[in-house]
Amino acid sequence: MRQPSKRLEHLSAAIFSEMAARKRQVAKERTVYDLSIGSPDQQPDPQLLETLVTAVQEPGAFGYALSEGTAAFREEVARWYQFRFQVELAPDTEVHSLMGSQDGLAHFALAWTDPGDLVLVPDPGYPIYAGSVHLAGAVPYAMPLRQENGFLPDLTVIPEDVAIRAKFMILNYPNNPVSAVATMEFFEEVVAFAKRHDIIVVHDLAYSEMAFDGYKPPSFLQAAGAKDVGIEFNSFSKSFNMAGCRVAYVVGNAEIIKPLAVVKSNVDYGVFLPVQQMATEALKADRLSGGANAVGPVYQERRDVLLSALADAGWEIEPPKATMFVWAKVPKGWTSREFAFALLDEAGVVVIPGSAFGEEGEGYVRIALVQTPEVLRLAAKSIYESGILTRRSECV
């Protein structure tokens, strides 16, 4: 009997599919509040929609696009990085468009590893980090992210023989799923570690504009010497409510980007030209407005509403400084998976068990702030009324 590639055994879509299937069953009998997947529920700015509508009517709009992106797109990315982070980029060599940052992350391991090579990945981490390594036939080495370390990897405990073998390391701050943030001091430590062991640093900055309480997440490329060892991915999905448009970019070291560009040129063409024009306008408008991006305050309000309501219900959760997620400890007596399924069955609230993101995610659930404040209040009320927060699991 034919069998699919064994690489698929290491991919973690199963729990997401399982939660979706259970959600459909529960929804037949009660209201369900879906706080599982980090897909923005809002529309892009009307000005961006107008740009897209106009662009799709232009002659040549539906032709093939170059993989690296239009000159206008790359130049605006460079201008925005200078405005936002004071990082200088050469548009022709240090900026490359992508069909979403997940697309670039998935292809990066193909560009830079051979079967058996080792890659440092965060645990817990966004599934494509380890998944891309497995698909390339390489071997992920987990860097634990633990609360006592501020959910930053402790580089000092990585064995010397592992560091010597590692081709690259993946970092992500602000972080999905744990919602932690990183300091410039940590990034400087990373640069020194990478230079010492000749490791490429791959930083995912998808949540750069989704921050709260006046906090401004830094770019890894702001650290001294960072461009010597690394690259950075950023996306329009979260910052500009353009998740379905599938447009992002990678910036940084030109020699590190080149192999990724080779893979991209062989497996796809570039981003749909009107979408690139829309993305270019998004960065330009944000830059010219002085960074008056509305997405941060929207999610800050949702964070505050949900955590306040859950605290009233008896579930105290540390408020995140950034991202669209809340990383919440499960009550004593539950595993992550048991608690997530009990929340769905008994309260109609869908969250993702932390164990879906790696072994270190056990004991937590990830809650996505993808509903209005009113719906979040109803979800918290349903959790309280279910009594689940005061009842230990009989399975443990």
BAVO-328843 format. One line per 8 residues: number of its first residue (from 1); for each residue x, y, z of C-alpha. Coordinates in Angstrom, 1 decimal, padded with zeros to 4 digits. Layout:
// BAVO-328843
NUM> X Y Z  ...
END
This chain:
// BAVO-328843
1> 000.0 000.0 000.0  001.3 003.5 -000.9  002.4 005.6 002.1  003.0 009.4 002.2  006.3 010.8 003.2  007.4 010.1 006.8  008.1 013.8 007.1  004.4 014.5 007.5
9> 004.5 012.6 010.8  006.3 015.5 012.4  003.8 018.2 011.3  001.4 019.3 014.0  -001.8 020.2 012.1  -003.6 017.3 013.8  -004.7 019.1 017.0  -005.9 022.1 015.0
17> -008.1 019.8 012.9  -009.3 018.0 015.9  -010.3 021.2 017.6  -012.1 022.3 014.5  -014.0 019.1 014.2  -015.0 019.1 017.9  -016.1 022.8 017.5  -018.5 021.8 014.6
25> -020.1 019.2 016.8  -020.5 021.5 019.9  -021.8 024.3 017.7  -024.8 022.2 016.8  -026.0 022.4 020.4  -024.7 025.7 021.8  -023.1 029.0 021.1  -019.4 028.7 020.4
33> -016.8 031.4 021.0  -013.8 030.7 018.8  -010.6 032.1 020.3  -008.3 029.5 018.6  -006.7 030.7 015.3  -004.8 034.0 015.1  -006.7 035.3 012.0  -007.6 039.0 012.2
41> -011.3 039.6 012.2  -011.1 043.2 010.9  -010.9 044.7 007.5  -007.9 046.6 006.1  -008.1 050.4 006.1  -010.5 051.7 003.5  -007.7 053.5 001.8  -005.9 050.2 001.2
49> -009.0 048.6 -000.2  -009.3 051.5 -002.6  -005.7 051.0 -003.7  -006.4 047.3 -004.3  -009.6 047.9 -006.3  -007.8 050.5 -008.5  -004.7 048.2 -008.9  -006.6 045.2 -010.1
57> -008.1 047.2 -013.0  -004.7 048.4 -014.3  -003.3 046.9 -017.5  -000.9 044.1 -016.7  -002.2 043.6 -013.2  -002.7 039.9 -013.8  000.7 039.1 -015.2  003.4 037.2 -013.5
65> 005.2 039.0 -010.8  008.9 038.7 -010.1  009.7 036.6 -007.1  011.8 039.3 -005.4  009.0 041.9 -005.5  008.5 045.1 -007.4  011.1 047.9 -007.0  008.4 050.1 -005.4
73> 007.6 047.4 -002.8  011.2 046.8 -001.9  012.1 050.5 -001.7  009.1 051.2 000.6  010.1 048.3 002.9  013.5 049.9 003.2  012.1 053.3 003.9  009.7 051.9 006.5
81> 012.5 050.0 008.3  014.5 053.2 008.4  011.5 055.1 009.8  010.4 052.4 012.3  013.7 050.9 013.4  016.5 053.2 012.1  017.8 050.2 010.2  019.3 050.8 006.7
89> 018.5 048.3 004.0  019.6 048.1 000.4  016.3 047.5 -001.5  017.9 045.5 -004.4  019.8 043.0 -002.3  018.5 043.1 001.3  014.8 043.0 000.8  012.8 040.2 -000.8
97> 009.0 039.7 -001.0  007.2 036.6 000.2  003.8 035.0 000.0  003.4 035.4 003.8  006.1 035.0 006.3  005.2 031.3 006.9  006.0 030.8 003.2  009.5 032.2 003.7
105> 010.1 030.3 006.9  008.9 027.1 005.3  011.4 027.5 002.4  014.3 028.8 004.4  015.3 025.3 005.8  015.2 024.0 002.2  017.7 026.7 001.2  020.1 026.3 004.0
113> 020.1 022.7 005.3  020.9 019.2 004.1  019.4 016.0 005.6  020.9 015.5 009.0  021.8 019.1 009.6  020.8 020.6 013.0  018.6 023.7 013.6  017.9 025.5 016.9
121> 014.1 026.0 017.3  012.1 027.5 020.2  009.9 025.2 022.3  007.1 026.2 022.5  007.1 027.6 019.0  004.9 028.4 016.0  004.5 025.0 014.3  006.2 025.9 011.0
129> 009.5 026.5 012.8  010.1 022.8 013.6  007.9 021.7 010.7  010.1 023.4 008.1  013.2 021.7 009.5  011.5 018.3 009.3  010.3 018.9 005.7  013.9 019.7 004.7
137> 015.1 016.5 006.3  017.1 018.3 008.9  016.9 017.9 012.7  015.4 020.4 015.1  017.0 021.0 018.5  014.6 022.4 021.0  015.5 025.6 022.9  013.1 025.6 025.9
145> 011.2 028.9 026.5  010.3 028.9 030.2  008.6 031.5 032.5  011.6 031.7 034.8  013.7 033.0 031.9  011.1 035.4 030.7  010.4 032.9 027.9  013.8 033.6 026.3
153> 016.1 030.7 025.4  019.0 030.3 027.7  021.9 030.2 025.2  024.4 029.2 027.9  022.9 025.7 028.3  023.1 024.8 024.6  025.8 022.1 024.4  029.0 023.1 022.6
161> 028.7 020.2 020.2  025.2 021.2 019.3  026.1 024.8 018.8  029.0 023.8 016.5  026.6 021.7 014.3  023.7 024.1 014.1  023.2 025.8 010.8  020.7 028.4 012.0
169> 018.5 029.3 014.9  014.9 030.6 014.8  013.7 033.3 017.2  010.3 035.1 017.3  009.7 038.2 019.5  007.1 039.3 020.2  006.4 035.6 020.4  003.7 033.3 019.2
177> 002.4 031.5 021.2  003.8 032.7 024.6  003.4 036.5 023.8  006.8 037.2 025.4  009.0 040.1 024.3  012.8 040.4 024.0  015.3 043.2 024.9  018.1 044.6 022.9
185> 020.5 043.1 025.4  019.2 039.7 024.6  019.5 040.3 020.8  023.1 041.4 021.4  023.8 038.2 023.3  022.3 036.3 020.3  024.6 038.1 017.9  027.7 037.3 019.9
193> 026.6 033.6 020.2  025.9 033.4 016.5  029.3 034.9 015.6  031.1 032.6 018.0  029.5 029.5 016.5  028.9 030.6 012.8  025.1 030.3 013.2  022.6 032.1 011.0
201> 019.9 033.9 013.0  016.4 033.9 011.6  014.1 036.3 013.4  010.3 036.3 012.9  008.9 039.8 013.7  005.3 039.3 012.5  003.9 041.0 015.6  006.0 044.2 015.5
209> 003.1 046.6 015.4  000.7 044.6 017.6  002.0 046.0 021.0  000.5 047.6 024.0  000.9 050.1 026.8  003.3 052.3 024.7  005.8 049.4 024.2  007.5 049.4 020.8
217> 009.1 046.0 019.9  012.6 046.3 018.5  014.0 044.7 015.3  016.7 042.1 015.8  018.6 044.0 013.1  018.9 047.0 015.4  021.5 045.0 017.5  025.1 045.8 016.6
225> 026.4 043.3 014.1  023.0 041.6 013.6  023.0 042.0 009.8  026.4 040.2 009.7  024.6 037.0 011.0  020.9 037.3 010.4  017.7 038.0 008.6  014.3 039.1 009.7
233> 010.8 038.2 008.5  007.9 040.6 008.8  004.3 040.4 007.5  001.3 042.5 006.6  -001.1 039.8 008.0  -001.4 041.1 011.6  -000.2 044.7 011.4  -002.6 045.7 008.5
241> -005.3 043.0 008.7  -004.2 041.5 005.4  -003.8 037.9 006.4  -005.6 036.5 003.3  -003.5 038.6 000.9  -000.4 036.5 001.6  002.2 039.2 001.4  005.3 039.6 003.6
249> 009.0 040.1 003.2  012.5 039.1 004.5  015.2 041.6 005.1  018.8 041.6 006.3  022.0 039.9 005.2  022.0 039.7 001.4  024.1 036.5 001.2  021.7 034.7 003.6
257> 018.7 035.8 001.6  020.2 034.7 -001.8  019.7 030.9 -001.3  016.1 031.5 -000.2  015.5 033.6 -003.3  016.8 030.7 -005.4  014.3 028.3 -003.8  011.5 030.8 -004.2
265> 012.3 031.4 -007.9  012.0 027.7 -008.5  008.8 026.9 -006.6  006.6 030.0 -007.2  006.3 033.4 -008.8  005.9 036.6 -006.9  003.1 038.1 -004.9  000.0 039.3 -007.0
273> 001.0 042.7 -008.2  -002.2 044.6 -006.9  -001.5 043.1 -003.5  002.1 044.4 -003.6  000.7 047.8 -004.4  -001.7 047.5 -001.5  001.1 046.5 000.8  003.4 049.3 -000.5
281> 000.6 051.8 000.3  000.2 050.3 003.8  003.8 050.9 004.7  003.8 054.4 003.1  000.7 055.5 004.9  002.0 054.3 008.2  005.3 056.0 007.7  003.8 059.3 006.6
289> 001.3 059.3 009.5  004.2 058.8 012.0  003.2 055.3 012.8  -000.4 056.0 013.7  -001.3 052.3 013.2  -004.7 051.5 014.8  -004.2 047.8 015.3  -002.3 048.0 018.6
297> -005.1 049.9 020.6  -007.7 047.5 019.2  -006.0 044.4 020.7  -005.0 046.2 023.8  -008.7 046.9 024.6  -009.5 043.2 023.9  -006.7 042.0 026.1  -007.8 044.3 029.0
305> -011.5 043.3 028.6  -010.8 039.5 028.5  -008.2 039.4 031.3  -010.4 041.6 033.6  -013.4 039.4 033.0  -011.4 036.2 033.5  -009.9 037.6 036.7  -013.5 038.3 038.0
313> -014.2 034.6 037.1  -011.2 033.5 039.1  -008.6 033.0 036.4  -005.6 035.3 036.9  -003.5 035.7 033.8  -000.3 037.7 033.2  -001.1 040.5 030.7  001.1 040.3 027.5
321> 002.9 043.3 026.2  002.3 042.4 022.6  000.8 040.0 020.0  -002.8 038.9 019.5  -002.5 036.1 022.0  -002.8 035.4 025.7  -000.6 032.6 027.1  -002.5 031.3 030.1
329> -001.6 028.7 032.7  -004.3 026.0 033.0  -005.8 025.5 036.5  -004.2 022.8 038.7  -005.2 019.3 037.9  -005.6 019.6 034.2  -003.3 018.9 031.2  -003.4 021.4 028.4
337> -005.3 019.2 026.1  -007.9 018.1 028.7  -008.5 021.7 029.7  -008.9 022.9 026.1  -011.4 020.2 025.3  -013.3 020.8 028.5  -013.5 024.5 027.8  -015.0 023.7 024.4
345> -017.4 021.0 025.6  -018.6 022.8 028.8  -018.2 026.5 028.0  -018.2 026.6 024.2  -014.9 028.4 024.2  -012.2 027.3 021.7  -008.6 027.7 022.6  -005.4 025.8 021.6
353> -003.6 023.6 024.1  -000.1 024.7 024.7  001.2 021.2 024.0  000.4 021.8 020.3  003.4 024.1 020.2  005.9 021.8 021.8  006.6 019.9 025.0  007.3 023.0 026.9
361> 003.9 024.3 026.1  002.3 021.7 028.5  000.4 023.4 031.3  -000.8 026.4 029.2  -003.4 027.2 026.6  -003.2 029.9 023.9  -006.1 032.3 023.6  -006.5 034.4 020.5
369> -008.0 037.9 020.8  -009.9 037.6 017.6  -013.4 038.6 018.8  -014.9 041.9 019.8  -014.8 043.0 023.4  -018.5 042.1 023.7  -017.9 038.6 022.5  -014.9 038.2 024.8
377> -017.0 039.2 027.8  -019.6 036.6 026.8  -016.8 033.9 026.5  -015.5 034.8 029.9  -019.0 034.6 031.4  -019.5 031.2 029.8  -016.3 029.9 031.3  -017.3 031.2 034.7
385> -020.8 029.7 034.5  -019.4 026.3 033.5  -017.6 026.0 036.8  -014.5 024.6 035.1  -012.1 026.9 036.8  -012.9 025.6 040.3  -013.0 021.9 039.4  -010.0 019.7 039.1
393> -009.8 017.2 036.3  -010.8 013.7 037.3  -008.4 012.4 034.7  -005.3 013.5 036.6
END
